[in-house]
Amino acid sequence: MKKLIDRVPSMRTKLSGLWITMMLLYVYCDIYTLFRPGHVMEMNEGIMGPFTASQGMLVGMGFLMIIPTLMIVANLFLKSRLVRWLNIIVGSVYVLVNIGNIVGETWAYYIVFGVIEIAVMVLTVVLAARWPKEA
């Protein structure tokens, strides 16, 4: 039997993978939220949790999703030094965003997704902070 070749992915690939994971967790959690009783009716009435939907609110929420999407590409194309700092800073911000998302939450699925999202972002920050340097 031939031995499998197992190459270690680059730091850029690992970080991009973590941001992809983050986006998938966001999307699936949002899809599951559509099944919460009364949620679709609130959406139809322009209510987003405790807020009334507005153009500004939707643009802001859009940027919360655009930034992680752009981090996937940034990890692949920007200079290593910049990528490292972007992951440390943006990842830290998203740890706080995800903590804020689960504060006061009572639905178990949402808390589970939130805790995993926090873990993914903490891992992102830790990997970026420990990015190996040349001797």
C-alpha positions in Angstrom: 0.0 0.0 0.0 1.4 3.4 -1.0 1.8 6.0 1.7 -0.4 9.1 1.3 1.3 12.4 0.7 0.3 14.9 3.4 1.5 18.4 2.8 1.0 21.1 5.5 -1.1 24.0 4.1 0.4 27.4 4.2 -0.6 29.9 6.9 -2.5 31.9 4.2 -4.5 28.8 3.3 -5.2 28.0 7.0 -6.4 31.5 7.7 -8.5 31.7 4.5 -10.1 28.4 5.5 -11.0 29.7 8.9 -12.7 32.8 7.4 -14.6 30.5 5.0 -15.7 28.4 8.0 -16.8 31.6 9.7 -18.9 32.6 6.7 -20.5 29.2 6.4 -21.4 29.2 10.1 -23.0 32.7 9.7 -25.0 31.6 6.7 -26.3 28.4 8.2 -27.2 30.0 11.5 -29.1 32.8 9.7 -31.0 30.1 7.6 -31.9 28.2 10.8 -33.1 31.5 12.3 -35.7 31.7 9.6 -37.4 28.7 11.2 -37.9 30.4 14.6 -41.6 31.0 15.2 -42.6 34.6 14.2 -39.2 35.5 12.7 -40.3 35.7 9.1 -43.3 37.8 10.2 -41.0 40.2 12.0 -38.8 40.4 8.9 -41.8 41.2 6.8 -42.6 44.0 9.2 -39.0 45.4 9.0 -38.0 44.3 12.4 -34.4 43.0 13.0 -34.3 41.8 16.6 -34.7 44.9 18.8 -34.2 47.3 15.8 -36.3 48.6 12.9 -34.7 47.8 9.6 -33.5 50.8 7.6 -31.1 51.4 4.7 -28.4 52.4 7.1 -29.0 49.3 9.3 -28.9 47.0 6.3 -25.7 48.6 5.0 -24.1 48.2 8.4 -25.2 44.5 8.6 -23.9 44.0 5.1 -20.5 45.2 6.1 -20.5 42.8 9.0 -20.7 40.1 6.3 -18.6 41.8 3.6 -15.5 42.1 5.8 -15.1 38.3 6.6 -15.7 37.6 2.9 -13.0 40.0 1.9 -10.7 38.5 4.5 -10.8 35.2 2.6 -9.3 37.0 -0.5 -7.0 39.3 1.6 -5.3 36.2 3.1 -4.5 34.9 -0.4 -3.3 38.1 -2.1 -2.0 40.8 0.3 1.5 40.9 1.7 2.2 38.5 4.6 2.9 41.3 7.2 -0.4 43.1 6.4 -2.3 39.8 6.3 -1.0 38.9 9.7 -2.1 42.2 11.3 -5.4 42.2 9.5 -6.2 38.7 11.0 -5.1 39.8 14.5 -7.2 43.0 14.4 -10.2 42.0 12.4 -10.3 38.5 14.1 -10.3 40.2 17.5 -13.1 42.5 16.5 -15.2 39.5 15.3 -14.6 37.7 18.6 -16.3 40.7 20.2 -19.0 40.8 17.6 -19.8 37.2 18.2 -19.8 37.6 21.9 -22.3 40.4 21.4 -24.4 38.3 19.2 -25.0 35.6 21.9 -25.4 37.9 24.9 -29.0 37.5 26.0 -29.7 34.8 23.5 -32.0 32.0 24.6 -32.1 29.7 21.6 -29.6 26.8 22.0 -28.7 26.5 18.3 -27.7 30.1 18.2 -25.5 29.8 21.3 -23.8 26.7 19.9 -23.1 28.5 16.6 -21.9 31.6 18.5 -19.5 29.6 20.7 -18.1 27.9 17.6 -17.7 31.2 15.8 -15.9 32.6 18.7 -13.6 29.6 18.8 -12.9 29.9 15.1 -12.0 33.6 15.4 -9.8 33.0 18.5 -7.9 30.3 16.5 -7.6 32.8 13.6 -6.0 35.4 15.9 -3.7 32.9 17.6 -2.5 31.4 14.3 -1.9 34.9 12.9 -0.1 36.0 16.0 2.2 32.9 15.9 2.9 33.2 12.2 6.4 31.7 11.8 9.2 34.1 10.9 12.4 33.3 9.0 15.5 32.6 11.0 
